[in-house]
Amino acid sequence: MARAKRQISTRTNEGRDVNEQPFKPYADSTKKQKIRTKRQTAPVNLTQTGAMLASITTRTRIEGEQPVGEIYFLSAKQGTKAAYNNETRKFFALSDKQLEEIQRAIDEVLLK
């Protein structure tokens, strides 16, 4: 699960969504505000302070007899920000390929 967290954070910092496509540009008002506060405007990476992506965490648990992995935001405030951002720029998700990789890794551990 830690790998999934890294993938989401890395991809987002590089300005790409869950489908590896560049994020749409910031709204003019956001871009002006970022320029005024000397923050980067490109690539669009959803980062103002870094707190949102830093708040991503993971855990695994057993549900019935099945392992379940969860990726979530430790802070409710950061989770709210992420939900808002995710409406326009889908970053907080895993692609089918990533999910398959995670499933293979889990299977390898369980089938040892």
C-alpha positions as CSV (number, residue, x, y, z in Angstrom):
1,M,0.0,0.0,0.0
2,A,2.9,2.3,0.7
3,R,3.9,1.9,-3.0
4,A,0.4,3.0,-4.1
5,K,0.7,6.1,-1.9
6,R,4.0,6.9,-3.5
7,Q,2.6,6.5,-6.9
8,I,-0.3,8.8,-6.3
9,S,2.0,11.5,-4.7
10,T,4.7,11.2,-7.4
11,R,2.2,11.3,-10.3
12,T,0.4,14.3,-8.8
13,N,3.6,16.2,-8.1
14,E,4.6,15.6,-11.7
15,G,1.2,17.1,-12.8
16,R,-0.5,13.9,-14.1
17,D,-3.9,12.4,-13.3
18,V,-4.8,8.8,-12.6
19,N,-4.8,8.2,-16.4
20,E,-1.3,9.6,-16.8
21,Q,-2.7,12.7,-18.5
22,P,-1.6,16.3,-17.6
23,F,-3.9,18.1,-15.3
24,K,-6.0,20.8,-16.8
25,P,-4.6,24.3,-16.2
26,Y,-5.3,26.2,-13.1
27,A,-8.1,28.7,-13.3
28,D,-6.9,32.3,-13.9
29,S,-7.8,33.3,-10.4
30,T,-5.8,30.4,-8.9
31,K,-2.8,31.1,-11.2
32,K,-2.8,34.8,-10.2
33,Q,-2.9,33.9,-6.5
34,K,0.0,31.4,-7.0
35,I,2.0,34.0,-8.8
36,R,1.3,36.6,-6.1
37,T,2.4,34.2,-3.4
38,K,5.5,33.1,-5.4
39,R,4.2,29.5,-5.8
40,Q,4.8,27.4,-8.9
41,T,2.1,27.4,-11.6
42,A,3.4,24.7,-13.8
43,P,3.1,21.9,-13.9
44,V,-0.3,21.9,-12.3
45,N,0.4,19.7,-9.3
46,L,-2.4,20.6,-6.8
47,T,0.3,21.7,-4.3
48,Q,0.0,24.9,-2.2
49,T,1.8,23.9,1.0
50,G,2.3,20.2,0.4
51,A,0.0,19.3,3.4
52,M,-2.7,17.6,1.3
53,L,-0.4,15.0,-0.3
54,A,1.6,14.6,2.9
55,S,-1.6,13.7,4.7
56,I,-2.1,10.6,2.5
57,T,-1.7,7.4,4.5
58,T,-2.4,3.7,4.2
59,R,-3.4,0.7,6.2
60,T,-4.3,-2.9,5.7
61,R,-6.8,-4.9,7.6
62,I,-8.6,-8.2,7.3
63,E,-12.3,-8.2,6.4
64,G,-13.7,-11.7,6.8
65,E,-10.8,-13.7,5.4
66,Q,-9.8,-11.1,2.8
67,P,-7.0,-8.5,3.2
68,V,-8.2,-5.0,2.5
69,G,-5.9,-2.1,1.7
70,E,-7.0,1.5,2.3
71,I,-5.5,4.7,1.1
72,Y,-7.0,7.8,2.9
73,F,-6.2,11.2,4.3
74,L,-5.1,11.3,7.9
75,S,-6.5,14.9,8.2
76,A,-10.2,15.6,7.6
77,K,-9.3,19.1,6.4
78,Q,-6.8,17.6,3.8
79,G,-9.4,15.0,2.8
80,T,-11.9,17.8,2.1
81,K,-9.4,19.6,0.0
82,A,-8.6,16.4,-1.9
83,A,-12.2,15.7,-2.6
84,Y,-12.7,19.2,-4.0
85,N,-9.5,18.8,-6.2
86,N,-10.5,15.3,-7.3
87,E,-13.7,16.6,-8.8
88,T,-11.8,18.6,-11.4
89,R,-8.5,16.8,-11.6
90,K,-8.7,13.1,-10.8
91,F,-5.6,12.3,-8.8
92,F,-6.7,10.3,-5.8
93,A,-7.3,7.0,-7.5
94,L,-5.4,4.0,-8.8
95,S,-5.4,3.0,-12.5
96,D,-6.4,-0.6,-13.5
97,K,-2.8,-1.3,-14.1
98,Q,-1.8,-0.1,-10.6
99,L,-4.6,-2.2,-9.0
100,E,-3.4,-5.3,-10.9
101,E,0.2,-4.7,-9.7
102,I,-1.1,-4.4,-6.1
103,Q,-3.2,-7.6,-6.4
104,R,-0.2,-9.5,-7.8
105,A,2.0,-8.3,-4.9
106,I,-0.6,-9.4,-2.4
107,D,-1.0,-12.8,-4.1
108,E,2.7,-13.3,-4.0
109,V,2.8,-12.7,-0.2
110,L,-0.2,-14.8,0.5
111,L,0.8,-17.7,-1.7
112,K,4.3,-18.1,-0.1
